[in-house]
Amino acid sequence: MQPSLFSWLGIALTMLVAPTWAKSSSGDKVLVVTDAKLEMTDYSQFWDGLRSRGYDLTFRKTSEDAPATSVFDVPSFSHIIVLAPSAKTYPKDLSPQSLVHLLSDSKQPTNILFVLQPSTPSSPLRDLGREFGISFPPPATPLIDYFNAVSPSNATSLLLSPPLSPHTAGFEGGKILYSGVSHLRSSNPLLVDFLNAPATSYAADPSEPADAIMEAAASGGEGLWAGGRMGLVTGFEVLLGGGRAMWVGSLELFKDAAASVDGEATANNAYALALAAWTFQETSVLRIDAVEHRRISETSPREQYRIKDDVIYRIHVSKFDATIGEWVPTSEIDDMQLEFTMLDPHIRTALKPSSAEGWYEAEFKAPDRHGVFKFIVDWRRKGYTPLHSSTTVSVVPFRHNEYPRFLSSAWPYYLGALSTSAAFVLFCSLWLLGGDEEAKKKKTQ
């Protein structure tokens, strides 16, 4: 049967409409929060890039109350983009407390992308950054660098080369146009460094006299914002639930106008989409599918082990592949460990990839101590979804009829006891026999 014209039209339409990139592992509904001063057409390439990857965008002004971010404490969107750097106030459901609650929801976290610029007022986004361990310089202090500037007359527009990273899949290198604000990161282990400021850069008010900047540089301390210790793009991943947040200090990074500089193409759009991909849990997303433990000599799992048992523990890990929109087994982790613990780890051993794709295993001998133990896997690496698994089992001692009848190390004691008993019997026999003959001699005399 030959395909009809409608069939060919349907196939062609499917090929045109089908996204070039699969959806996120956590959902495809995105709420874009903007302020009144923002022109949405200036960011059309970024919006089109998200739509081509299967995202459903909903736009909302900061002056509006609908659509709500959650209904009856259930998130309405999987992701939120806060693109309102000039807003001084936010609705109740977009307050810092509400955003932190959405991000830290352990059951259904909402991923959030924050975008700022030097003119962003002191609150509330700058205050919210402290909740993540991020501090911003005073308002109206952009990043300045005369060594990486587009032109000497415009030292706030910089051409930077972001490092290649497995967390920014889709970005294959190149220079980006960055014009924005920097920030300082704390020692929070949940922060992920994506882009640092150049060593030759500093944050200051361009209208200030050079003497004030030199005085701040000489005194150091909080008055100086300079060098590679400053961050430009920083990620954050919640330990429980896996919600992600991204702080980007440049609104220009997402603009269509930044696609080229002096006639040369930049990698701004590719880098912006790569940052959104990590934030929306397309890349570096892992999960534990299955956990198995048993005796090496058996095939079925047990809830109870005996001391000195030979135990095998296996765990299956998958990675989300956004190109096909499915979870695939991964054996790329080479530093995962297993702890067999009761209050303190009694055994810590490496989980090595097995011959089966996605499976990691470890073999060990149960400790010579009974009690309630746990198999614990707690793998945390910056930028990746943390993996945690805890399984409780009991370790019991030998039963009275399971101990070996004789111990090889106790043979000296066995021989000592037997020789003492034999000597006692021999002595008693000699003494009894010898006593009767002596009594007979005395009687005959």
C-alpha beads as a LAMMPS data file, in Angstrom:
LAMMPS data file: protein, C-alpha beads

445 atoms
444 bonds

1 atom types
1 bond types

-500.0 500.0 xlo xhi
-500.0 500.0 ylo yhi
-500.0 500.0 zlo zhi

Masses

1 110.0

Atoms # bond

1 1 1 0.000 0.000 0.000
2 1 1 1.481 3.338 -1.056
3 1 1 1.533 6.102 1.572
4 1 1 -0.968 8.842 0.922
5 1 1 -0.209 12.513 0.502
6 1 1 -1.500 13.178 4.027
7 1 1 0.943 10.607 5.403
8 1 1 3.880 12.332 3.744
9 1 1 2.662 15.704 4.974
10 1 1 2.339 14.310 8.499
11 1 1 5.874 12.945 8.444
12 1 1 7.275 16.228 7.141
13 1 1 5.348 18.216 9.747
14 1 1 6.633 15.937 12.500
15 1 1 10.223 16.447 11.361
16 1 1 9.767 20.208 11.371
17 1 1 8.040 20.397 14.717
18 1 1 10.124 17.778 16.548
19 1 1 12.612 19.373 18.953
20 1 1 16.306 18.984 18.240
21 1 1 16.886 18.353 21.943
22 1 1 14.823 16.258 24.308
23 1 1 13.000 17.588 27.334
24 1 1 14.410 17.977 30.820
25 1 1 14.452 15.066 33.238
26 1 1 12.247 17.058 35.633
27 1 1 9.634 18.618 33.325
28 1 1 9.175 21.083 30.468
29 1 1 7.035 23.900 31.910
30 1 1 8.989 27.149 32.348
31 1 1 7.815 30.379 33.960
32 1 1 9.700 33.463 32.736
33 1 1 9.430 36.378 35.174
34 1 1 10.256 39.773 33.638
35 1 1 9.935 43.394 34.617
36 1 1 8.222 46.208 32.716
37 1 1 11.480 47.583 31.280
38 1 1 12.473 44.352 29.570
39 1 1 11.901 44.002 25.829
40 1 1 11.117 40.350 25.154
41 1 1 12.076 40.626 21.503
42 1 1 15.678 41.345 22.511
43 1 1 16.009 37.722 23.689
44 1 1 14.212 35.905 20.867
45 1 1 17.148 33.588 20.071
46 1 1 17.242 32.350 23.663
47 1 1 13.473 31.786 23.759
48 1 1 13.531 30.000 20.400
49 1 1 16.400 27.807 21.610
50 1 1 14.410 26.728 24.649
51 1 1 11.276 26.069 22.609
52 1 1 13.231 23.978 20.102
53 1 1 14.296 21.747 22.974
54 1 1 10.701 21.081 23.973
55 1 1 10.098 23.675 26.680
56 1 1 6.727 25.350 27.171
57 1 1 7.370 29.001 28.089
58 1 1 4.918 31.115 30.069
59 1 1 5.672 34.820 30.567
60 1 1 4.672 36.895 33.557
61 1 1 5.459 40.422 34.714
62 1 1 6.550 41.122 38.269
63 1 1 3.515 43.386 38.610
64 1 1 1.164 40.469 37.891
65 1 1 -0.098 37.804 40.292
66 1 1 -0.916 35.076 37.761
67 1 1 -0.068 32.452 36.869
68 1 1 0.887 31.373 40.374
69 1 1 4.107 29.487 40.967
70 1 1 2.260 26.895 43.050
71 1 1 -1.316 25.855 43.766
72 1 1 -2.131 24.229 47.102
73 1 1 1.606 23.937 47.770
74 1 1 2.132 21.981 44.535
75 1 1 4.540 23.642 42.065
76 1 1 2.878 24.736 38.824
77 1 1 6.154 24.917 36.884
78 1 1 9.263 22.777 36.696
79 1 1 11.571 25.747 36.095
80 1 1 11.578 29.507 36.689
81 1 1 13.692 32.145 34.930
82 1 1 13.916 35.372 36.938
83 1 1 14.794 37.923 34.267
84 1 1 13.755 41.030 36.168
85 1 1 16.931 42.754 37.325
86 1 1 15.328 46.177 37.642
87 1 1 12.388 45.102 39.813
88 1 1 12.403 46.504 43.340
89 1 1 9.515 44.407 44.674
90 1 1 8.180 40.968 43.857
91 1 1 4.770 39.327 44.425
92 1 1 4.322 37.096 47.445
93 1 1 4.746 33.851 45.506
94 1 1 8.035 35.203 44.077
95 1 1 9.475 36.459 47.346
96 1 1 12.883 35.127 48.416
97 1 1 11.248 32.846 50.967
98 1 1 8.864 31.409 48.368
99 1 1 11.641 30.835 45.834
100 1 1 13.814 29.073 48.403
101 1 1 10.839 26.901 49.374
102 1 1 10.220 25.944 45.727
103 1 1 13.878 25.146 45.184
104 1 1 14.278 23.051 48.318
105 1 1 11.107 20.987 47.904
106 1 1 12.357 17.422 48.384
107 1 1 9.517 15.831 46.368
108 1 1 9.157 18.171 43.394
109 1 1 11.843 20.881 43.378
110 1 1 11.641 23.847 41.025
111 1 1 14.844 24.851 39.249
112 1 1 15.543 28.597 39.099
113 1 1 17.743 30.704 36.807
114 1 1 18.591 34.146 38.239
115 1 1 19.904 36.891 35.926
116 1 1 21.280 40.166 37.294
117 1 1 22.948 43.299 36.018
118 1 1 24.966 46.097 37.676
119 1 1 21.892 48.295 38.075
120 1 1 20.019 45.614 40.032
121 1 1 18.780 47.293 43.249
122 1 1 19.906 46.202 46.691
123 1 1 16.875 44.009 47.259
124 1 1 15.510 41.437 46.946
125 1 1 17.727 39.434 44.566
126 1 1 20.980 40.649 46.084
127 1 1 19.735 39.749 49.548
128 1 1 18.573 36.375 48.271
129 1 1 22.093 35.628 47.039
130 1 1 23.327 35.479 50.630
131 1 1 21.068 32.480 51.203
132 1 1 23.212 30.651 48.642
133 1 1 26.556 31.910 49.954
134 1 1 26.927 34.569 47.234
135 1 1 27.765 38.241 47.919
136 1 1 27.413 41.032 45.380
137 1 1 29.264 44.354 45.206
138 1 1 27.324 47.577 45.686
139 1 1 24.894 48.567 42.918
140 1 1 26.237 50.377 39.868
141 1 1 29.635 48.638 40.103
142 1 1 30.055 46.614 36.903
143 1 1 32.949 44.362 36.066
144 1 1 35.807 46.271 34.401
145 1 1 38.759 44.799 32.556
146 1 1 40.911 46.768 30.108
147 1 1 42.828 43.669 29.010
148 1 1 39.765 41.702 27.809
149 1 1 37.620 44.646 26.785
150 1 1 35.971 44.843 23.393
151 1 1 37.487 48.313 22.988
152 1 1 39.524 50.618 25.262
153 1 1 36.623 53.011 25.421
154 1 1 34.218 50.302 26.652
155 1 1 35.974 48.368 29.417
156 1 1 32.702 46.974 30.804
157 1 1 32.008 44.847 27.719
158 1 1 34.381 41.902 27.856
159 1 1 35.201 39.025 25.534
160 1 1 35.760 35.934 27.695
161 1 1 36.449 32.268 26.968
162 1 1 34.446 30.016 29.310
163 1 1 36.145 26.721 30.164
164 1 1 34.828 23.524 28.649
165 1 1 33.019 21.373 31.168
166 1 1 30.871 18.219 31.140
167 1 1 28.198 20.307 32.869
168 1 1 27.834 22.614 29.846
169 1 1 27.052 20.056 27.166
170 1 1 26.321 21.696 23.831
171 1 1 28.891 24.441 24.343
172 1 1 31.927 23.598 22.246
173 1 1 34.070 26.590 23.098
174 1 1 34.487 30.104 21.801
175 1 1 34.318 33.623 23.144
176 1 1 31.272 35.182 24.774
177 1 1 30.354 38.806 25.282
178 1 1 29.943 39.511 28.994
179 1 1 28.798 42.811 30.427
180 1 1 27.519 42.647 33.964
181 1 1 28.224 42.232 37.630
182 1 1 30.519 39.899 39.557
183 1 1 30.065 38.185 42.908
184 1 1 32.034 36.475 45.633
185 1 1 31.445 32.836 46.547
186 1 1 31.571 31.462 50.055
187 1 1 32.996 28.076 50.991
188 1 1 29.570 26.461 50.570
189 1 1 30.274 22.998 49.096
190 1 1 27.003 23.092 47.143
191 1 1 28.217 25.953 44.921
192 1 1 29.469 25.039 41.438
193 1 1 31.944 27.315 39.626
194 1 1 31.024 27.809 35.976
195 1 1 32.816 31.034 35.052
196 1 1 35.303 33.124 37.023
197 1 1 36.328 36.707 36.459
198 1 1 39.675 37.340 34.748
199 1 1 42.644 38.001 36.999
200 1 1 42.959 41.490 35.495
201 1 1 39.380 42.531 36.241
202 1 1 37.842 44.503 39.069
203 1 1 34.407 45.804 40.075
204 1 1 34.006 49.537 40.521
205 1 1 31.880 52.510 39.575
206 1 1 33.243 53.820 36.262
207 1 1 32.236 57.340 37.261
208 1 1 34.422 57.277 40.370
209 1 1 37.809 58.965 40.194
210 1 1 40.818 56.740 39.729
211 1 1 42.220 57.840 43.104
212 1 1 39.281 56.207 44.936
213 1 1 39.838 52.918 43.108
214 1 1 43.575 53.007 43.844
215 1 1 42.864 53.705 47.503
216 1 1 40.511 50.692 47.676
217 1 1 43.133 48.526 45.996
218 1 1 45.805 49.655 48.450
219 1 1 43.657 49.100 51.534
220 1 1 42.168 45.786 50.360
221 1 1 39.435 44.243 52.499
222 1 1 35.772 44.612 51.616
223 1 1 36.419 47.727 49.592
224 1 1 38.266 45.773 46.910
225 1 1 36.476 43.571 44.379
226 1 1 39.126 42.345 41.994
227 1 1 40.853 39.332 40.500
228 1 1 39.980 35.764 39.675
229 1 1 38.480 35.146 43.097
230 1 1 35.276 36.761 41.819
231 1 1 32.627 34.668 40.119
232 1 1 30.523 35.543 37.089
233 1 1 28.369 32.430 36.689
234 1 1 27.719 30.131 39.646
235 1 1 25.466 27.124 40.061
236 1 1 23.894 25.689 43.197
237 1 1 22.424 22.244 43.777
238 1 1 20.263 21.317 46.753
239 1 1 21.519 18.213 48.494
240 1 1 18.066 16.797 49.294
241 1 1 15.795 16.711 46.268
242 1 1 18.356 17.827 43.701
243 1 1 16.852 21.245 42.888
244 1 1 19.239 23.496 40.951
245 1 1 19.770 27.249 40.803
246 1 1 22.009 29.327 38.563
247 1 1 23.264 32.865 39.185
248 1 1 24.315 34.779 36.054
249 1 1 25.578 38.327 36.442
250 1 1 25.071 39.464 32.850
251 1 1 21.760 40.268 31.216
252 1 1 23.632 40.967 27.970
253 1 1 24.697 37.329 27.810
254 1 1 21.177 36.337 26.710
255 1 1 20.519 39.173 24.253
256 1 1 20.328 38.759 20.498
257 1 1 22.632 41.746 20.086
258 1 1 25.465 39.767 21.726
259 1 1 25.433 37.154 18.952
260 1 1 28.212 39.036 17.162
261 1 1 30.862 41.638 17.971
262 1 1 32.420 43.713 15.201
263 1 1 31.073 41.304 12.627
264 1 1 32.448 38.170 14.345
265 1 1 30.070 35.594 15.780
266 1 1 30.144 34.847 19.494
267 1 1 29.131 31.750 21.428
268 1 1 26.682 33.599 23.665
269 1 1 23.551 31.737 22.637
270 1 1 25.211 28.316 22.851
271 1 1 26.642 29.125 26.271
272 1 1 23.335 30.541 27.558
273 1 1 21.477 27.419 26.441
274 1 1 24.170 25.218 28.026
275 1 1 23.710 27.040 31.350
276 1 1 19.949 26.589 31.078
277 1 1 20.442 22.897 30.266
278 1 1 22.347 22.301 33.512
279 1 1 19.888 24.384 35.528
280 1 1 16.877 22.572 34.063
281 1 1 18.458 19.159 34.799
282 1 1 19.284 18.094 31.270
283 1 1 22.974 17.467 31.925
284 1 1 24.944 15.840 34.776
285 1 1 21.785 14.185 36.143
286 1 1 22.257 10.784 37.797
287 1 1 20.012 8.439 39.721
288 1 1 20.163 5.087 41.522
289 1 1 17.904 2.494 39.911
290 1 1 18.506 -0.616 42.003
291 1 1 20.489 -1.924 44.968
292 1 1 21.341 -5.582 45.617
293 1 1 23.188 -7.362 48.424
294 1 1 23.602 -11.050 49.221
295 1 1 26.058 -13.712 50.246
296 1 1 28.560 -14.517 47.537
297 1 1 27.510 -18.175 47.629
298 1 1 23.803 -17.325 47.267
299 1 1 21.576 -15.654 44.679
300 1 1 18.783 -14.154 46.801
301 1 1 19.111 -11.102 49.073
302 1 1 19.058 -11.359 52.837
303 1 1 17.902 -9.129 55.655
304 1 1 20.284 -10.799 58.099
305 1 1 23.908 -11.809 57.816
306 1 1 26.219 -13.738 60.079
307 1 1 29.566 -12.436 61.263
308 1 1 32.409 -13.218 58.858
309 1 1 30.020 -13.850 55.963
310 1 1 31.361 -13.126 52.483
311 1 1 29.012 -10.418 51.156
312 1 1 28.616 -8.828 47.717
313 1 1 26.932 -5.431 47.254
314 1 1 25.771 -4.133 43.853
315 1 1 24.243 -0.808 42.807
316 1 1 22.895 0.305 39.422
317 1 1 23.327 3.939 38.307
318 1 1 21.749 5.656 35.283
319 1 1 22.423 8.976 33.613
320 1 1 19.849 11.106 31.825
321 1 1 20.598 11.453 28.124
322 1 1 18.846 14.578 26.904
323 1 1 19.524 13.785 23.255
324 1 1 17.098 10.868 23.404
325 1 1 15.138 11.856 26.495
326 1 1 15.826 8.578 28.315
327 1 1 17.808 7.227 31.238
328 1 1 20.780 5.125 30.150
329 1 1 23.147 3.031 32.319
330 1 1 26.484 4.679 33.038
331 1 1 29.773 3.217 34.237
332 1 1 31.701 6.497 34.130
333 1 1 32.021 6.913 37.907
334 1 1 35.401 5.719 39.139
335 1 1 35.450 7.032 42.705
336 1 1 32.283 5.669 44.320
337 1 1 32.642 4.067 47.753
338 1 1 30.570 1.777 49.961
339 1 1 30.473 2.024 53.745
340 1 1 29.276 -0.778 55.997
341 1 1 28.606 1.160 59.150
342 1 1 27.203 0.897 62.645
343 1 1 27.570 4.406 64.073
344 1 1 31.085 4.435 62.583
345 1 1 32.171 2.822 59.310
346 1 1 33.530 -0.659 60.034
347 1 1 34.304 -1.243 56.354
348 1 1 34.944 1.280 53.595
349 1 1 35.674 -0.117 50.156
350 1 1 35.568 1.003 46.523
351 1 1 32.593 0.264 44.297
352 1 1 34.088 -0.717 40.969
353 1 1 32.246 -0.947 37.645
354 1 1 31.303 -4.515 36.793
355 1 1 31.059 -6.167 33.400
356 1 1 27.363 -5.234 33.183
357 1 1 26.813 -1.634 32.083
358 1 1 25.669 0.631 34.917
359 1 1 26.413 -1.851 37.705
360 1 1 28.998 -1.213 40.443
361 1 1 29.924 -3.876 42.974
362 1 1 32.110 -4.593 45.980
363 1 1 32.922 -7.773 47.887
364 1 1 33.906 -7.867 51.550
365 1 1 33.776 -9.995 54.671
366 1 1 31.273 -8.989 57.336
367 1 1 32.984 -7.711 60.497
368 1 1 33.372 -9.921 63.552
369 1 1 30.846 -7.847 65.448
370 1 1 27.093 -8.272 65.650
371 1 1 24.534 -5.466 65.568
372 1 1 22.432 -3.358 63.176
373 1 1 24.512 -2.216 60.203
374 1 1 23.847 -0.079 57.124
375 1 1 25.050 -0.274 53.543
376 1 1 25.665 3.415 52.753
377 1 1 26.576 4.984 49.419
378 1 1 26.988 8.769 49.611
379 1 1 28.552 10.113 46.401
380 1 1 28.778 13.891 46.013
381 1 1 30.616 15.718 43.263
382 1 1 30.253 19.340 42.202
383 1 1 27.805 19.770 39.365
384 1 1 26.440 16.221 39.473
385 1 1 23.281 14.976 41.108
386 1 1 24.255 13.574 44.522
387 1 1 23.720 9.826 44.903
388 1 1 22.652 8.509 48.289
389 1 1 21.481 5.056 49.292
390 1 1 21.053 3.529 52.750
391 1 1 20.012 -0.079 53.416
392 1 1 19.706 -1.514 56.934
393 1 1 20.587 -5.135 57.720
394 1 1 21.381 -7.155 60.845
395 1 1 24.611 -8.972 61.547
396 1 1 24.173 -11.802 64.086
397 1 1 26.724 -14.009 65.861
398 1 1 27.028 -17.765 65.388
399 1 1 24.339 -19.863 67.003
400 1 1 25.479 -22.267 69.717
401 1 1 25.402 -25.179 67.288
402 1 1 27.211 -23.281 64.503
403 1 1 30.535 -22.834 66.235
404 1 1 33.246 -25.340 65.191
405 1 1 33.597 -28.297 67.534
406 1 1 37.345 -27.967 67.850
407 1 1 39.598 -24.978 67.320
408 1 1 43.045 -25.525 65.874
409 1 1 44.499 -22.792 68.046
410 1 1 43.233 -24.580 71.182
411 1 1 44.999 -27.919 70.611
412 1 1 47.656 -27.193 73.268
413 1 1 44.884 -26.720 75.811
414 1 1 43.114 -29.866 74.627
415 1 1 46.348 -31.881 74.961
416 1 1 47.060 -30.344 78.352
417 1 1 43.634 -31.310 79.653
418 1 1 43.884 -34.835 78.260
419 1 1 47.408 -35.388 79.600
420 1 1 46.414 -34.110 83.054
421 1 1 43.400 -36.429 83.116
422 1 1 45.460 -39.386 81.932
423 1 1 48.182 -38.691 84.522
424 1 1 45.582 -38.447 87.270
425 1 1 44.040 -41.780 86.303
426 1 1 47.462 -43.432 86.131
427 1 1 48.470 -42.013 89.500
428 1 1 45.257 -43.168 91.123
429 1 1 45.671 -46.643 89.633
430 1 1 49.235 -46.988 90.871
431 1 1 48.391 -45.649 94.258
432 1 1 45.477 -48.002 94.742
433 1 1 47.363 -51.047 93.532
434 1 1 50.489 -50.189 95.451
435 1 1 48.601 -49.638 98.738
436 1 1 47.118 -53.198 98.858
437 1 1 50.529 -54.943 98.581
438 1 1 51.972 -52.869 101.416
439 1 1 49.034 -53.719 103.639
440 1 1 49.460 -57.442 102.971
441 1 1 53.168 -57.304 103.921
442 1 1 52.390 -55.648 107.216
443 1 1 49.724 -58.269 107.945
444 1 1 52.052 -61.257 107.335
445 1 1 54.708 -59.808 109.598

Bonds

1 1 1 2
2 1 2 3
3 1 3 4
4 1 4 5
5 1 5 6
6 1 6 7
7 1 7 8
8 1 8 9
9 1 9 10
10 1 10 11
11 1 11 12
12 1 12 13
13 1 13 14
14 1 14 15
15 1 15 16
16 1 16 17
17 1 17 18
18 1 18 19
19 1 19 20
20 1 20 21
21 1 21 22
22 1 22 23
23 1 23 24
24 1 24 25
25 1 25 26
26 1 26 27
27 1 27 28
28 1 28 29
29 1 29 30
30 1 30 31
31 1 31 32
32 1 32 33
33 1 33 34
34 1 34 35
35 1 35 36
36 1 36 37
37 1 37 38
38 1 38 39
39 1 39 40
40 1 40 41
41 1 41 42
42 1 42 43
43 1 43 44
44 1 44 45
45 1 45 46
46 1 46 47
47 1 47 48
48 1 48 49
49 1 49 50
50 1 50 51
51 1 51 52
52 1 52 53
53 1 53 54
54 1 54 55
55 1 55 56
56 1 56 57
57 1 57 58
58 1 58 59
59 1 59 60
60 1 60 61
61 1 61 62
62 1 62 63
63 1 63 64
64 1 64 65
65 1 65 66
66 1 66 67
67 1 67 68
68 1 68 69
69 1 69 70
70 1 70 71
71 1 71 72
72 1 72 73
73 1 73 74
74 1 74 75
75 1 75 76
76 1 76 77
77 1 77 78
78 1 78 79
79 1 79 80
80 1 80 81
81 1 81 82
82 1 82 83
83 1 83 84
84 1 84 85
85 1 85 86
86 1 86 87
87 1 87 88
88 1 88 89
89 1 89 90
90 1 90 91
91 1 91 92
92 1 92 93
93 1 93 94
94 1 94 95
95 1 95 96
96 1 96 97
97 1 97 98
98 1 98 99
99 1 99 100
100 1 100 101
101 1 101 102
102 1 102 103
103 1 103 104
104 1 104 105
105 1 105 106
106 1 106 107
107 1 107 108
108 1 108 109
109 1 109 110
110 1 110 111
111 1 111 112
112 1 112 113
113 1 113 114
114 1 114 115
115 1 115 116
116 1 116 117
117 1 117 118
118 1 118 119
119 1 119 120
120 1 120 121
121 1 121 122
122 1 122 123
123 1 123 124
124 1 124 125
125 1 125 126
126 1 126 127
127 1 127 128
128 1 128 129
129 1 129 130
130 1 130 131
131 1 131 132
132 1 132 133
133 1 133 134
134 1 134 135
135 1 135 136
136 1 136 137
137 1 137 138
138 1 138 139
139 1 139 140
140 1 140 141
141 1 141 142
142 1 142 143
143 1 143 144
144 1 144 145
145 1 145 146
146 1 146 147
147 1 147 148
148 1 148 149
149 1 149 150
150 1 150 151
151 1 151 152
152 1 152 153
153 1 153 154
154 1 154 155
155 1 155 156
156 1 156 157
157 1 157 158
158 1 158 159
159 1 159 160
160 1 160 161
161 1 161 162
162 1 162 163
163 1 163 164
164 1 164 165
165 1 165 166
166 1 166 167
167 1 167 168
168 1 168 169
169 1 169 170
170 1 170 171
171 1 171 172
172 1 172 173
173 1 173 174
174 1 174 175
175 1 175 176
176 1 176 177
177 1 177 178
178 1 178 179
179 1 179 180
180 1 180 181
181 1 181 182
182 1 182 183
183 1 183 184
184 1 184 185
185 1 185 186
186 1 186 187
187 1 187 188
188 1 188 189
189 1 189 190
190 1 190 191
191 1 191 192
192 1 192 193
193 1 193 194
194 1 194 195
195 1 195 196
196 1 196 197
197 1 197 198
198 1 198 199
199 1 199 200
200 1 200 201
201 1 201 202
202 1 202 203
203 1 203 204
204 1 204 205
205 1 205 206
206 1 206 207
207 1 207 208
208 1 208 209
209 1 209 210
210 1 210 211
211 1 211 212
212 1 212 213
213 1 213 214
214 1 214 215
215 1 215 216
216 1 216 217
217 1 217 218
218 1 218 219
219 1 219 220
220 1 220 221
221 1 221 222
222 1 222 223
223 1 223 224
224 1 224 225
225 1 225 226
226 1 226 227
227 1 227 228
228 1 228 229
229 1 229 230
230 1 230 231
231 1 231 232
232 1 232 233
233 1 233 234
234 1 234 235
235 1 235 236
236 1 236 237
237 1 237 238
238 1 238 239
239 1 239 240
240 1 240 241
241 1 241 242
242 1 242 243
243 1 243 244
244 1 244 245
245 1 245 246
246 1 246 247
247 1 247 248
248 1 248 249
249 1 249 250
250 1 250 251
251 1 251 252
252 1 252 253
253 1 253 254
254 1 254 255
255 1 255 256
256 1 256 257
257 1 257 258
258 1 258 259
259 1 259 260
260 1 260 261
261 1 261 262
262 1 262 263
263 1 263 264
264 1 264 265
265 1 265 266
266 1 266 267
267 1 267 268
268 1 268 269
269 1 269 270
270 1 270 271
271 1 271 272
272 1 272 273
273 1 273 274
274 1 274 275
275 1 275 276
276 1 276 277
277 1 277 278
278 1 278 279
279 1 279 280
280 1 280 281
281 1 281 282
282 1 282 283
283 1 283 284
284 1 284 285
285 1 285 286
286 1 286 287
287 1 287 288
288 1 288 289
289 1 289 290
290 1 290 291
291 1 291 292
292 1 292 293
293 1 293 294
294 1 294 295
295 1 295 296
296 1 296 297
297 1 297 298
298 1 298 299
299 1 299 300
300 1 300 301
301 1 301 302
302 1 302 303
303 1 303 304
304 1 304 305
305 1 305 306
306 1 306 307
307 1 307 308
308 1 308 309
309 1 309 310
310 1 310 311
311 1 311 312
312 1 312 313
313 1 313 314
314 1 314 315
315 1 315 316
316 1 316 317
317 1 317 318
318 1 318 319
319 1 319 320
320 1 320 321
321 1 321 322
322 1 322 323
323 1 323 324
324 1 324 325
325 1 325 326
326 1 326 327
327 1 327 328
328 1 328 329
329 1 329 330
330 1 330 331
331 1 331 332
332 1 332 333
333 1 333 334
334 1 334 335
335 1 335 336
336 1 336 337
337 1 337 338
338 1 338 339
339 1 339 340
340 1 340 341
341 1 341 342
342 1 342 343
343 1 343 344
344 1 344 345
345 1 345 346
346 1 346 347
347 1 347 348
348 1 348 349
349 1 349 350
350 1 350 351
351 1 351 352
352 1 352 353
353 1 353 354
354 1 354 355
355 1 355 356
356 1 356 357
357 1 357 358
358 1 358 359
359 1 359 360
360 1 360 361
361 1 361 362
362 1 362 363
363 1 363 364
364 1 364 365
365 1 365 366
366 1 366 367
367 1 367 368
368 1 368 369
369 1 369 370
370 1 370 371
371 1 371 372
372 1 372 373
373 1 373 374
374 1 374 375
375 1 375 376
376 1 376 377
377 1 377 378
378 1 378 379
379 1 379 380
380 1 380 381
381 1 381 382
382 1 382 383
383 1 383 384
384 1 384 385
385 1 385 386
386 1 386 387
387 1 387 388
388 1 388 389
389 1 389 390
390 1 390 391
391 1 391 392
392 1 392 393
393 1 393 394
394 1 394 395
395 1 395 396
396 1 396 397
397 1 397 398
398 1 398 399
399 1 399 400
400 1 400 401
401 1 401 402
402 1 402 403
403 1 403 404
404 1 404 405
405 1 405 406
406 1 406 407
407 1 407 408
408 1 408 409
409 1 409 410
410 1 410 411
411 1 411 412
412 1 412 413
413 1 413 414
414 1 414 415
415 1 415 416
416 1 416 417
417 1 417 418
418 1 418 419
419 1 419 420
420 1 420 421
421 1 421 422
422 1 422 423
423 1 423 424
424 1 424 425
425 1 425 426
426 1 426 427
427 1 427 428
428 1 428 429
429 1 429 430
430 1 430 431
431 1 431 432
432 1 432 433
433 1 433 434
434 1 434 435
435 1 435 436
436 1 436 437
437 1 437 438
438 1 438 439
439 1 439 440
440 1 440 441
441 1 441 442
442 1 442 443
443 1 443 444
444 1 444 445
